[in-house]
Amino acid sequence: MSTYFTIGEISKLFNISIKTLRYYDEIELLKPAHINKDNNYRYYSVEQFIKIDLIKYFKITGMSLDVIKDILSSKTSMQFILENIKNQSKKLEEKIDELSAVKKYLDNLQKNISQNIEDGIDEVFIKYNDKRQYMKYEVISKNIEELDLNIRPVILEIEKNPNEIYSDLGLTVSYETLTKHNKIIYKEFKVFCEDKLNINVLPSGEYVTLIFEDNSKNSIKYYKKILEYIQKNNIDVIGDFHETWIMVKIDDKSQDKSLIKIEILKNE
């Protein structure tokens, strides 16, 4: 076996692209053991195999190439290596928590979509719900365009907390304005997650419910439909309408066609 290996051979032995190996050379993370002055070919030695393995292993942990370079330096102390391992372990724990929140959100989304399809689309029905907790933000808006602008600062604030960004979102729609003036007024923006500083509750009970799949600009006709059901069946309701965004979709014309649930608490 030859003492030296070409860059192509190292690429195959360690499953590292030639481009990456050249970059490692450029940043002085992994310099070739020998360069042929006649043809400028790079050659690596058997003694470098351990270093290449360490680069791969540390890279898998998510460490930056600069940190890996410092760790592999002969002047680096064990204390420095230990501190960087601790730091990277902490970063991975945070990433695991974030991914767990994403997994929980996807599982919940799958469950919600399945359940709401099973309940039925475009049909009014009455369903019992357990108590639900949420944070509320006042975003009084008279149309969907105004609402989109008003909730931007709220969305940016929510994005700072991974546990909140993967929560169910929704709105409060004025029952009084709809019945008296035949129009929608959005009163509150809801984030369905626990927060001890700003906690609100949708009480348990039976809710008159309608699920629809359509552009949110057309929601007025669905509110009218559920209102007609309430009036036709002489149902006594409490409070305002609650709108929940189950799944937001965008078509090829950049128009949303989303799965949305509207509901209002029935008086016992």
KEDO-131364 format. One record per residue (C-alpha): x, y, z; residue number from 0. Coordinates in steps of 0.05 Angstrom, whole numbers, plus 5000, padded with zeros to 4 digits. Layout:
N
+------+------+------+-----+
:   c1 :   c2 :   c3 : num :
+------+------+------+-----+
:    X :    Y :    Z : NUM :
...
+------+------+------+-----+
% end
This chain:
268
+------+------+------+-----+
:   c1 :   c2 :   c3 : num :
+------+------+------+-----+
: 5000 : 5000 : 5000 :   0 :
: 5025 : 5069 : 4983 :   1 :
: 5044 : 5115 : 5041 :   2 :
: 5006 : 5172 : 5008 :   3 :
: 4935 : 5176 : 4981 :   4 :
: 4909 : 5223 : 4927 :   5 :
: 4852 : 5270 : 4942 :   6 :
: 4807 : 5225 : 4900 :   7 :
: 4826 : 5164 : 4941 :   8 :
: 4813 : 5201 : 5007 :   9 :
: 4747 : 5225 : 4980 :  10 :
: 4725 : 5152 : 4969 :  11 :
: 4755 : 5125 : 5034 :  12 :
: 4720 : 5177 : 5078 :  13 :
: 4659 : 5195 : 5035 :  14 :
: 4680 : 5268 : 5033 :  15 :
: 4674 : 5306 : 4968 :  16 :
: 4736 : 5331 : 4934 :  17 :
: 4708 : 5401 : 4936 :  18 :
: 4702 : 5397 : 5012 :  19 :
: 4773 : 5370 : 5020 :  20 :
: 4799 : 5428 : 4978 :  21 :
: 4760 : 5476 : 5022 :  22 :
: 4790 : 5444 : 5085 :  23 :
: 4858 : 5456 : 5054 :  24 :
: 4841 : 5529 : 5038 :  25 :
: 4819 : 5545 : 5109 :  26 :
: 4878 : 5505 : 5137 :  27 :
: 4835 : 5455 : 5174 :  28 :
: 4865 : 5396 : 5136 :  29 :
: 4927 : 5409 : 5096 :  30 :
: 4954 : 5354 : 5050 :  31 :
: 5015 : 5318 : 5078 :  32 :
: 5050 : 5328 : 5011 :  33 :
: 5040 : 5368 : 4948 :  34 :
: 5075 : 5348 : 4884 :  35 :
: 5111 : 5411 : 4859 :  36 :
: 5109 : 5387 : 4787 :  37 :
: 5034 : 5375 : 4780 :  38 :
: 5008 : 5408 : 4844 :  39 :
: 4972 : 5342 : 4863 :  40 :
: 4952 : 5336 : 4936 :  41 :
: 4970 : 5274 : 4976 :  42 :
: 4948 : 5253 : 5045 :  43 :
: 4983 : 5206 : 5094 :  44 :
: 4956 : 5148 : 5136 :  45 :
: 4975 : 5188 : 5198 :  46 :
: 4921 : 5239 : 5178 :  47 :
: 4865 : 5187 : 5179 :  48 :
: 4849 : 5198 : 5253 :  49 :
: 4846 : 5273 : 5242 :  50 :
: 4798 : 5264 : 5183 :  51 :
: 4754 : 5219 : 5226 :  52 :
: 4753 : 5270 : 5283 :  53 :
: 4734 : 5326 : 5234 :  54 :
: 4675 : 5283 : 5210 :  55 :
: 4653 : 5265 : 5281 :  56 :
: 4657 : 5336 : 5308 :  57 :
: 4621 : 5362 : 5246 :  58 :
: 4564 : 5313 : 5258 :  59 :
: 4554 : 5344 : 5327 :  60 :
: 4542 : 5411 : 5292 :  61 :
: 4607 : 5445 : 5313 :  62 :
: 4631 : 5500 : 5267 :  63 :
: 4694 : 5487 : 5226 :  64 :
: 4730 : 5544 : 5264 :  65 :
: 4717 : 5509 : 5331 :  66 :
: 4738 : 5442 : 5302 :  67 :
: 4801 : 5474 : 5276 :  68 :
: 4817 : 5501 : 5346 :  69 :
: 4801 : 5435 : 5380 :  70 :
: 4848 : 5397 : 5333 :  71 :
: 4904 : 5446 : 5345 :  72 :
: 4964 : 5418 : 5382 :  73 :
: 4963 : 5479 : 5427 :  74 :
: 4891 : 5468 : 5451 :  75 :
: 4881 : 5447 : 5523 :  76 :
: 4834 : 5392 : 5546 :  77 :
: 4795 : 5445 : 5585 :  78 :
: 4782 : 5483 : 5520 :  79 :
: 4758 : 5418 : 5487 :  80 :
: 4714 : 5402 : 5547 :  81 :
: 4681 : 5471 : 5546 :  82 :
: 4666 : 5466 : 5472 :  83 :
: 4636 : 5397 : 5480 :  84 :
: 4592 : 5423 : 5536 :  85 :
: 4570 : 5483 : 5494 :  86 :
: 4554 : 5439 : 5435 :  87 :
: 4516 : 5390 : 5479 :  88 :
: 4473 : 5448 : 5505 :  89 :
: 4459 : 5472 : 5434 :  90 :
: 4437 : 5402 : 5415 :  91 :
: 4391 : 5399 : 5475 :  92 :
: 4359 : 5464 : 5453 :  93 :
: 4352 : 5436 : 5382 :  94 :
: 4320 : 5372 : 5409 :  95 :
: 4270 : 5414 : 5447 :  96 :
: 4255 : 5454 : 5384 :  97 :
: 4246 : 5391 : 5342 :  98 :
: 4202 : 5361 : 5397 :  99 :
: 4157 : 5423 : 5392 : 100 :
: 4155 : 5415 : 5316 : 101 :
: 4138 : 5340 : 5323 : 102 :
: 4083 : 5356 : 5373 : 103 :
: 4055 : 5409 : 5326 : 104 :
: 4055 : 5362 : 5266 : 105 :
: 4022 : 5306 : 5307 : 106 :
: 3969 : 5356 : 5331 : 107 :
: 3959 : 5383 : 5261 : 108 :
: 3949 : 5313 : 5233 : 109 :
: 3899 : 5297 : 5288 : 110 :
: 3861 : 5363 : 5278 : 111 :
: 3856 : 5355 : 5202 : 112 :
: 3833 : 5283 : 5208 : 113 :
: 3783 : 5299 : 5263 : 114 :
: 3754 : 5359 : 5226 : 115 :
: 3747 : 5321 : 5161 : 116 :
: 3712 : 5266 : 5199 : 117 :
: 3665 : 5317 : 5232 : 118 :
: 3645 : 5341 : 5163 : 119 :
: 3658 : 5401 : 5118 : 120 :
: 3606 : 5456 : 5105 : 121 :
: 3556 : 5424 : 5153 : 122 :
: 3534 : 5457 : 5218 : 123 :
: 3536 : 5412 : 5278 : 124 :
: 3540 : 5415 : 5354 : 125 :
: 3602 : 5388 : 5388 : 126 :
: 3625 : 5384 : 5460 : 127 :
: 3694 : 5414 : 5474 : 128 :
: 3737 : 5411 : 5537 : 129 :
: 3763 : 5475 : 5567 : 130 :
: 3816 : 5509 : 5523 : 131 :
: 3868 : 5560 : 5546 : 132 :
: 3896 : 5615 : 5502 : 133 :
: 3932 : 5681 : 5500 : 134 :
: 3895 : 5739 : 5470 : 135 :
: 3918 : 5801 : 5432 : 136 :
: 3871 : 5858 : 5414 : 137 :
: 3873 : 5867 : 5339 : 138 :
: 3807 : 5901 : 5323 : 139 :
: 3799 : 5897 : 5247 : 140 :
: 3741 : 5907 : 5200 : 141 :
: 3767 : 5864 : 5143 : 142 :
: 3817 : 5809 : 5128 : 143 :
: 3868 : 5858 : 5096 : 144 :
: 3868 : 5902 : 5158 : 145 :
: 3874 : 5840 : 5201 : 146 :
: 3934 : 5815 : 5163 : 147 :
: 3970 : 5880 : 5177 : 148 :
: 3949 : 5885 : 5250 : 149 :
: 3973 : 5815 : 5268 : 150 :
: 4042 : 5823 : 5238 : 151 :
: 4074 : 5850 : 5302 : 152 :
: 4039 : 5795 : 5342 : 153 :
: 4066 : 5740 : 5295 : 154 :
: 4137 : 5768 : 5301 : 155 :
: 4130 : 5766 : 5377 : 156 :
: 4103 : 5695 : 5375 : 157 :
: 4162 : 5672 : 5331 : 158 :
: 4210 : 5688 : 5388 : 159 :
: 4180 : 5630 : 5428 : 160 :
: 4184 : 5562 : 5394 : 161 :
: 4129 : 5535 : 5441 : 162 :
: 4081 : 5588 : 5416 : 163 :
: 4096 : 5589 : 5341 : 164 :
: 4073 : 5516 : 5336 : 165 :
: 4008 : 5530 : 5372 : 166 :
: 3938 : 5533 : 5343 : 167 :
: 3919 : 5604 : 5322 : 168 :
: 3851 : 5636 : 5316 : 169 :
: 3806 : 5697 : 5322 : 170 :
: 3747 : 5725 : 5360 : 171 :
: 3691 : 5752 : 5316 : 172 :
: 3637 : 5797 : 5344 : 173 :
: 3570 : 5762 : 5349 : 174 :
: 3534 : 5828 : 5360 : 175 :
: 3563 : 5862 : 5299 : 176 :
: 3547 : 5803 : 5255 : 177 :
: 3475 : 5798 : 5278 : 178 :
: 3460 : 5873 : 5279 : 179 :
: 3501 : 5899 : 5221 : 180 :
: 3512 : 5836 : 5178 : 181 :
: 3587 : 5844 : 5176 : 182 :
: 3649 : 5814 : 5208 : 183 :
: 3691 : 5851 : 5259 : 184 :
: 3753 : 5816 : 5285 : 185 :
: 3764 : 5831 : 5359 : 186 :
: 3820 : 5787 : 5383 : 187 :
: 3877 : 5744 : 5358 : 188 :
: 3885 : 5679 : 5397 : 189 :
: 3945 : 5634 : 5410 : 190 :
: 3922 : 5569 : 5441 : 191 :
: 3977 : 5554 : 5491 : 192 :
: 3988 : 5563 : 5565 : 193 :
: 4018 : 5629 : 5590 : 194 :
: 4011 : 5647 : 5664 : 195 :
: 4018 : 5721 : 5648 : 196 :
: 3963 : 5725 : 5597 : 197 :
: 3916 : 5667 : 5606 : 198 :
: 3845 : 5664 : 5580 : 199 :
: 3796 : 5606 : 5576 : 200 :
: 3745 : 5581 : 5527 : 201 :
: 3699 : 5543 : 5575 : 202 :
: 3679 : 5471 : 5565 : 203 :
: 3611 : 5458 : 5535 : 204 :
: 3572 : 5447 : 5471 : 205 :
: 3592 : 5491 : 5413 : 206 :
: 3552 : 5504 : 5349 : 207 :
: 3606 : 5490 : 5297 : 208 :
: 3619 : 5497 : 5223 : 209 :
: 3682 : 5476 : 5186 : 210 :
: 3696 : 5502 : 5116 : 211 :
: 3751 : 5501 : 5064 : 212 :
: 3753 : 5566 : 5026 : 213 :
: 3787 : 5633 : 5017 : 214 :
: 3785 : 5671 : 5083 : 215 :
: 3755 : 5731 : 5047 : 216 :
: 3692 : 5689 : 5035 : 217 :
: 3683 : 5672 : 5109 : 218 :
: 3622 : 5718 : 5116 : 219 :
: 3578 : 5668 : 5080 : 220 :
: 3597 : 5613 : 5128 : 221 :
: 3583 : 5658 : 5188 : 222 :
: 3515 : 5672 : 5158 : 223 :
: 3503 : 5598 : 5150 : 224 :
: 3519 : 5582 : 5222 : 225 :
: 3477 : 5642 : 5244 : 226 :
: 3418 : 5617 : 5203 : 227 :
: 3424 : 5549 : 5237 : 228 :
: 3424 : 5582 : 5306 : 229 :
: 3363 : 5623 : 5290 : 230 :
: 3325 : 5567 : 5255 : 231 :
: 3335 : 5520 : 5314 : 232 :
: 3323 : 5573 : 5367 : 233 :
: 3391 : 5561 : 5399 : 234 :
: 3412 : 5608 : 5455 : 235 :
: 3487 : 5623 : 5449 : 236 :
: 3537 : 5657 : 5494 : 237 :
: 3591 : 5707 : 5476 : 238 :
: 3625 : 5715 : 5409 : 239 :
: 3645 : 5670 : 5351 : 240 :
: 3713 : 5635 : 5355 : 241 :
: 3750 : 5622 : 5291 : 242 :
: 3808 : 5572 : 5289 : 243 :
: 3857 : 5564 : 5231 : 244 :
: 3865 : 5490 : 5223 : 245 :
: 3907 : 5489 : 5160 : 246 :
: 3926 : 5548 : 5116 : 247 :
: 3936 : 5533 : 5042 : 248 :
: 3956 : 5576 : 4982 : 249 :
: 3935 : 5560 : 4911 : 250 :
: 3974 : 5574 : 4846 : 251 :
: 3945 : 5644 : 4843 : 252 :
: 3972 : 5660 : 4913 : 253 :
: 3901 : 5658 : 4941 : 254 :
: 3890 : 5623 : 5007 : 255 :
: 3841 : 5565 : 5010 : 256 :
: 3845 : 5544 : 5082 : 257 :
: 3811 : 5496 : 5129 : 258 :
: 3777 : 5539 : 5181 : 259 :
: 3731 : 5524 : 5240 : 260 :
: 3681 : 5573 : 5268 : 261 :
: 3643 : 5559 : 5332 : 262 :
: 3602 : 5592 : 5387 : 263 :
: 3584 : 5567 : 5456 : 264 :
: 3513 : 5541 : 5465 : 265 :
: 3477 : 5563 : 5528 : 266 :
: 3457 : 5503 : 5570 : 267 :
+------+------+------+-----+
% end
